[in-house]
Amino acid sequence: MAKPPLRVLLVDDHAVVRSGVKALLQATEDIVVTAEAGSVREAIDEADRTRPDVVVMDVRLIDGS
């Protein structure tokens, strides 16, 4: 039986960085990017909505760390 893919939320205030990391992560069948956010507030909302297994997050965002 195959394991479900790892569900990831990407958080970075630079869209081009999110796009690059997303491309790298989705190059494998074991990972799916469920949502993206550009701020702490968006990240909290998306985490509540999508319930990811992992959050890959920039440590310095416009609205907090």
Z-matrix of the N, CA and C atoms (Angstrom, degrees):
N
C 1 1.440
C 2 1.531 1 109.29
N 3 1.311 2 117.03 1 130.02
C 4 1.461 3 121.82 2 -179.34
C 5 1.525 4 111.05 3 -77.50
N 6 1.333 5 114.85 4 141.61
C 7 1.459 6 120.10 5 176.61
C 8 1.528 7 109.09 6 -76.71
N 9 1.327 8 117.43 7 147.92
C 10 1.468 9 118.74 8 175.36
C 11 1.530 10 109.75 9 -67.38
N 12 1.311 11 117.19 10 153.19
C 13 1.464 12 119.16 11 -179.67
C 14 1.527 13 111.72 12 -67.04
N 15 1.326 14 115.50 13 154.42
C 16 1.459 15 122.51 14 175.98
C 17 1.524 16 107.55 15 -72.20
N 18 1.324 17 116.95 16 126.41
C 19 1.472 18 122.57 17 -177.89
C 20 1.522 19 109.27 18 -94.49
N 21 1.348 20 116.43 19 122.73
C 22 1.457 21 121.84 20 -172.59
C 23 1.531 22 111.16 21 -120.59
N 24 1.322 23 115.71 22 138.78
C 25 1.459 24 123.27 23 170.00
C 26 1.521 25 107.48 24 -106.69
N 27 1.335 26 117.24 25 125.13
C 28 1.464 27 122.17 26 178.04
C 29 1.521 28 109.80 27 -98.94
N 30 1.336 29 116.37 28 132.37
C 31 1.461 30 120.64 29 179.69
C 32 1.529 31 109.08 30 -131.86
N 33 1.322 32 115.44 31 114.56
C 34 1.459 33 121.71 32 175.23
C 35 1.521 34 107.00 33 -158.92
N 36 1.321 35 117.39 34 143.63
C 37 1.457 36 120.00 35 -178.56
C 38 1.530 37 113.21 36 -81.90
N 39 1.314 38 117.59 37 -0.14
C 40 1.466 39 122.05 38 175.77
C 41 1.534 40 109.10 39 -110.61
N 42 1.315 41 115.84 40 113.64
C 43 1.464 42 121.04 41 -177.36
C 44 1.523 43 112.24 42 -59.26
N 45 1.335 44 117.86 43 -36.75
C 46 1.464 45 120.39 44 -178.93
C 47 1.538 46 110.81 45 -66.41
N 48 1.323 47 117.30 46 -34.82
C 49 1.471 48 120.75 47 176.48
C 50 1.522 49 109.65 48 -66.95
N 51 1.335 50 116.49 49 -46.53
C 52 1.477 51 119.71 50 177.95
C 53 1.521 52 110.73 51 -58.06
N 54 1.316 53 116.49 52 -41.98
C 55 1.465 54 120.89 53 -179.40
C 56 1.524 55 111.55 54 -62.61
N 57 1.325 56 117.18 55 -43.62
C 58 1.461 57 120.75 56 179.40
C 59 1.515 58 113.09 57 -66.67
N 60 1.318 59 116.41 58 -44.49
C 61 1.470 60 119.91 59 178.70
C 62 1.525 61 109.82 60 -65.01
N 63 1.317 62 116.84 61 -40.24
C 64 1.469 63 120.74 62 178.46
C 65 1.530 64 110.85 63 -59.97
N 66 1.325 65 117.09 64 -44.62
C 67 1.463 66 121.32 65 179.38
C 68 1.529 67 110.85 66 -60.75
N 69 1.330 68 116.43 67 -42.64
C 70 1.466 69 120.01 68 178.48
C 71 1.525 70 111.93 69 -63.78
N 72 1.329 71 115.75 70 -45.35
C 73 1.469 72 119.36 71 -177.59
C 74 1.523 73 112.00 72 -67.79
N 75 1.312 74 116.93 73 -39.03
C 76 1.456 75 119.52 74 -176.71
C 77 1.525 76 113.44 75 -81.56
N 78 1.320 77 117.10 76 2.58
C 79 1.465 78 120.46 77 175.54
C 80 1.520 79 111.16 78 -73.52
N 81 1.315 80 116.93 79 -6.83
C 82 1.460 81 121.74 80 177.97
C 83 1.524 82 109.76 81 -117.42
N 84 1.308 83 115.75 82 153.29
C 85 1.468 84 120.92 83 -179.81
C 86 1.526 85 111.96 84 -77.38
N 87 1.326 86 117.21 85 -14.34
C 88 1.462 87 121.59 86 -173.76
C 89 1.520 88 114.18 87 -86.11
N 90 1.349 89 117.56 88 -5.79
C 91 1.457 90 121.32 89 -175.10
C 92 1.522 91 109.64 90 -132.03
N 93 1.333 92 115.22 91 137.75
C 94 1.456 93 120.93 92 174.03
C 95 1.532 94 107.67 93 -133.14
N 96 1.338 95 115.46 94 131.55
C 97 1.461 96 120.63 95 176.69
C 98 1.517 97 106.61 96 -85.21
N 99 1.332 98 115.90 97 113.56
C 100 1.463 99 120.84 98 -175.44
C 101 1.514 100 112.85 99 -86.31
N 102 1.345 101 116.57 100 -25.63
C 103 1.464 102 119.95 101 -179.31
C 104 1.518 103 109.54 102 -163.90
N 105 1.340 104 114.19 103 164.58
C 106 1.457 105 121.88 104 176.72
C 107 1.521 106 108.24 105 -134.13
N 108 1.330 107 115.81 106 151.96
C 109 1.459 108 120.96 107 177.76
C 110 1.518 109 109.14 108 -145.75
N 111 1.337 110 115.45 109 153.40
C 112 1.446 111 120.69 110 -179.27
C 113 1.516 112 114.09 111 -113.98
N 114 1.340 113 116.29 112 2.43
C 115 1.462 114 120.43 113 -179.42
C 116 1.528 115 109.50 114 -150.62
N 117 1.315 116 115.44 115 167.93
C 118 1.463 117 120.32 116 177.70
C 119 1.524 118 109.81 117 -61.39
N 120 1.317 119 117.03 118 -46.60
C 121 1.476 120 121.15 119 -179.00
C 122 1.524 121 110.89 120 -59.23
N 123 1.328 122 117.14 121 -47.00
C 124 1.470 123 120.94 122 177.91
C 125 1.521 124 110.31 123 -61.84
N 126 1.320 125 117.48 124 -39.72
C 127 1.462 126 121.41 125 -179.02
C 128 1.527 127 110.93 126 -61.83
N 129 1.325 128 116.21 127 -43.87
C 130 1.468 129 120.13 128 178.91
C 131 1.527 130 110.22 129 -62.58
N 132 1.326 131 116.60 130 -45.43
C 133 1.464 132 120.76 131 179.54
C 134 1.529 133 111.52 132 -61.94
N 135 1.342 134 116.40 133 -45.33
C 136 1.466 135 120.26 134 -179.13
C 137 1.527 136 111.82 135 -68.28
N 138 1.321 137 116.99 136 -36.69
C 139 1.471 138 119.82 137 177.71
C 140 1.521 139 110.27 138 -64.22
N 141 1.324 140 116.95 139 -42.13
C 142 1.472 141 120.52 140 176.65
C 143 1.518 142 111.35 141 -62.80
N 144 1.327 143 116.18 142 -39.96
C 145 1.466 144 120.99 143 -176.44
C 146 1.520 145 112.98 144 -74.71
N 147 1.337 146 117.22 145 -42.99
C 148 1.471 147 119.86 146 -171.41
C 149 1.520 148 115.09 147 -102.77
N 150 1.333 149 117.64 148 -15.95
C 151 1.467 150 122.18 149 178.12
C 152 1.531 151 112.60 150 51.44
N 153 1.344 152 118.23 151 60.57
C 154 1.469 153 120.74 152 -177.83
C 155 1.528 154 111.98 153 -70.31
N 156 1.325 155 115.36 154 160.21
C 157 1.467 156 121.02 155 174.09
C 158 1.529 157 110.17 156 -78.69
N 159 1.342 158 116.11 157 -33.79
C 160 1.463 159 122.62 158 -175.16
C 161 1.529 160 109.04 159 -139.01
N 162 1.340 161 116.01 160 143.92
C 163 1.461 162 121.53 161 172.15
C 164 1.529 163 107.42 162 -115.73
N 165 1.325 164 116.37 163 122.49
C 166 1.465 165 122.15 164 174.28
C 167 1.522 166 104.98 165 -101.75
N 168 1.357 167 115.52 166 112.17
C 169 1.456 168 119.70 167 -167.66
C 170 1.522 169 112.72 168 -132.40
N 171 1.330 170 114.80 169 135.96
C 172 1.465 171 121.81 170 170.76
C 173 1.535 172 107.22 171 -63.69
N 174 1.316 173 117.99 172 142.71
C 175 1.467 174 119.88 173 -177.79
C 176 1.522 175 112.56 174 -83.72
N 177 1.323 176 118.19 175 -16.13
C 178 1.465 177 121.54 176 178.31
C 179 1.523 178 109.45 177 -125.38
N 180 1.308 179 115.58 178 110.74
C 181 1.457 180 121.14 179 178.73
C 182 1.526 181 109.15 180 -118.42
N 183 1.299 182 116.73 181 163.33
C 184 1.461 183 122.33 182 -177.25
C 185 1.527 184 112.22 183 -54.92
N 186 1.326 185 116.87 184 -40.36
C 187 1.468 186 120.41 185 -174.67
C 188 1.524 187 113.70 186 -105.41
N 189 1.323 188 117.93 187 18.79
C 190 1.461 189 119.85 188 175.71
C 191 1.517 190 113.03 189 148.98
N 192 1.303 191 113.46 190 -178.46
C 193 1.462 192 120.72 191 -179.71
C 194 1.510 193 109.98 192 -122.40
